Amino acid sequence: MLIIFGGLPGSGKTTVARALAKRLDALHLRVDTIEQAIRASGDAERDIGQAGYVVAYGVAQDNLTLGRLVVADSVNPLEITRSAWLAVAARSAAIAVEVEVICSDKTEHRRRVETRKTDVEGLVKPTWQEVVDRVYEDWGRRPIVVDTAAKSVEETVDGLVAKLGIDRRPSI
């Protein structure tokens, strides 16, 4: 299964995606980390464009064909990126589930954006204005929508696990 996360920066998508991946013993594939690694490997000023997503699609497909559950974590702002994730699942004969993460409380969302620290060395987080101005296309076909303003991370993950119909706890 490929669980495709998307949502604006500061919505809580990485927090939820990580917690879900841990709960399901899945591969957590974060485009921010890939993009920053690409920047760090060469010309940091050069626009990397779609390279991070393309790398993520390849890594996801490799793991899906091995039978791994993959949680893909990215802003995923455009229909073209969402369709590409769905194509990865199709090529891998895997089920695809889309999850859009939102924070319906705009004051809380702004607070998160303005106060969060980066957890990827060198990654510069967007400003609130950059988040507000970002191109973010409507999902059209409705994914599972998760509102992080309304529930704790644990409650959110519990709800997602129930909707997905799977619960693989990691072995210790």
VMD Tcl script that draws the C-alpha trace (Angstrom):
set ca {
  {0.00 0.00 0.00}
  {1.12 3.53 -0.82}
  {-0.27 6.13 1.57}
  {0.10 9.51 -0.14}
  {0.15 12.47 2.24}
  {-0.23 16.08 1.17}
  {-0.95 19.41 2.79}
  {0.39 22.88 3.27}
  {3.56 23.43 5.29}
  {2.74 23.59 9.01}
  {-0.49 21.60 8.66}
  {1.00 18.69 10.63}
  {1.48 16.27 7.75}
  {5.02 15.18 8.62}
  {4.12 14.70 12.29}
  {1.14 12.52 11.35}
  {2.98 10.71 8.51}
  {5.89 9.81 10.80}
  {3.59 8.59 13.55}
  {1.57 6.51 11.08}
  {4.72 5.03 9.51}
  {6.02 4.10 12.95}
  {2.69 2.57 13.96}
  {2.48 0.52 10.75}
  {6.20 -0.29 10.53}
  {6.17 1.38 7.11}
  {8.80 3.23 5.12}
  {8.46 6.99 5.71}
  {9.51 8.76 2.51}
  {9.81 12.53 2.97}
  {10.34 14.72 -0.09}
  {11.73 17.62 2.03}
  {14.60 15.39 3.17}
  {15.32 14.23 -0.38}
  {15.21 17.76 -1.78}
  {17.56 19.06 0.90}
  {19.99 16.20 0.27}
  {19.99 17.08 -3.44}
  {20.68 20.74 -2.61}
  {23.48 19.75 -0.22}
  {25.11 17.57 -2.87}
  {25.75 20.38 -5.34}
  {24.76 23.88 -6.23}
  {22.55 25.02 -3.35}
  {21.37 28.03 -5.37}
  {20.08 25.96 -8.29}
  {16.35 25.24 -8.39}
  {15.98 21.49 -8.09}
  {12.52 21.57 -9.64}
  {10.84 18.20 -9.67}
  {13.99 16.19 -8.85}
  {13.00 15.48 -5.23}
  {9.62 14.12 -6.25}
  {11.11 12.03 -9.07}
  {13.63 10.46 -6.68}
  {10.85 9.80 -4.16}
  {8.69 8.11 -6.83}
  {11.56 5.75 -7.67}
  {12.34 4.87 -4.06}
  {8.63 4.33 -3.36}
  {8.25 2.04 -6.37}
  {11.29 -0.03 -5.36}
  {9.88 -0.53 -1.87}
  {6.31 -1.19 -3.00}
  {7.50 -3.93 -5.37}
  {9.22 -5.52 -2.36}
  {5.86 -5.59 -0.59}
  {6.67 -2.74 1.78}
  {4.05 -0.32 3.00}
  {5.15 3.21 2.04}
  {4.05 6.52 3.57}
  {4.87 9.32 1.10}
  {5.16 12.72 2.81}
  {5.18 15.89 0.69}
  {3.24 19.11 0.19}
  {1.89 17.48 -2.97}
  {0.35 20.78 -4.11}
  {-0.45 19.93 -7.73}
  {-2.69 17.42 -9.45}
  {0.31 16.36 -11.56}
  {2.28 15.26 -8.47}
  {-0.74 13.45 -7.02}
  {-1.31 11.65 -10.32}
  {2.36 10.66 -10.44}
  {2.08 9.06 -6.98}
  {-1.01 7.16 -8.15}
  {0.94 5.97 -11.22}
  {3.72 4.68 -8.95}
  {1.17 2.61 -7.04}
  {-0.37 1.32 -10.28}
  {3.03 0.28 -11.69}
  {3.76 -1.51 -8.42}
  {0.34 -3.20 -8.28}
  {-0.17 -1.52 -4.91}
  {-3.23 0.05 -3.36}
  {-3.02 3.85 -3.17}
  {-4.69 5.92 -0.47}
  {-4.57 9.72 -0.49}
  {-4.54 11.69 2.77}
  {-4.85 15.46 2.80}
  {-3.75 17.05 6.08}
  {-5.26 20.41 7.00}
  {-5.22 22.70 10.01}
  {-8.63 24.39 10.03}
  {-7.61 26.78 12.81}
  {-5.76 29.49 10.83}
  {-4.35 31.09 13.99}
  {-2.88 27.74 15.08}
  {-1.63 27.03 11.58}
  {0.15 30.37 11.45}
  {1.64 29.82 14.92}
  {3.04 26.47 13.80}
  {4.56 27.92 10.63}
  {6.14 30.84 12.47}
  {7.53 28.88 15.44}
  {8.60 25.48 14.15}
  {12.23 24.57 13.87}
  {13.69 22.63 11.00}
  {14.56 19.00 11.60}
  {16.44 18.67 8.30}
  {19.84 20.35 8.41}
  {19.95 23.30 6.02}
  {16.25 23.21 5.15}
  {14.72 26.68 5.25}
  {11.08 26.61 6.29}
  {8.64 28.87 4.43}
  {7.23 32.01 6.01}
  {3.52 32.31 6.75}
  {3.11 34.60 3.71}
  {4.82 32.03 1.49}
  {2.42 29.36 2.78}
  {-0.60 31.61 2.17}
  {0.60 32.54 -1.34}
  {1.56 28.99 -2.35}
  {-0.16 27.40 -5.33}
  {-2.16 24.52 -3.89}
  {-4.68 22.92 -6.22}
  {-7.90 21.39 -4.97}
  {-7.72 17.61 -4.66}
  {-10.82 17.05 -6.80}
  {-11.46 13.43 -5.94}
  {-11.72 13.60 -2.20}
  {-8.97 11.97 -0.23}
  {-9.19 11.11 3.44}
  {-9.08 14.57 5.05}
  {-7.37 14.88 8.43}
  {-7.76 18.05 10.48}
  {-4.87 18.37 12.92}
  {-6.47 21.32 14.70}
  {-9.18 19.05 16.09}
  {-7.36 15.97 17.44}
  {-4.09 14.80 18.94}
  {-1.53 13.00 16.78}
  {-2.43 9.69 18.45}
  {-6.17 10.20 17.85}
  {-5.47 11.18 14.24}
  {-3.35 8.08 13.63}
  {-5.93 5.84 15.32}
  {-8.60 7.25 13.00}
  {-6.42 6.76 9.92}
  {-5.55 3.19 10.88}
  {-9.26 2.44 11.27}
  {-10.07 3.97 7.87}
  {-7.20 2.10 6.23}
  {-8.25 -1.21 7.81}
  {-4.69 -2.13 8.77}
  {-2.71 -2.10 11.99}
  {0.79 -3.52 11.95}
  {2.57 -2.70 15.14}
  {6.37 -2.72 14.87}
  {8.10 -5.66 16.52}
  {10.38 -4.84 19.42}
}
mol new
graphics top color blue
foreach p $ca { graphics top sphere $p radius 0.5 }
foreach p [lrange $ca 0 end-1] q [lrange $ca 1 end] { graphics top cylinder $p $q radius 0.2 }
display resetview
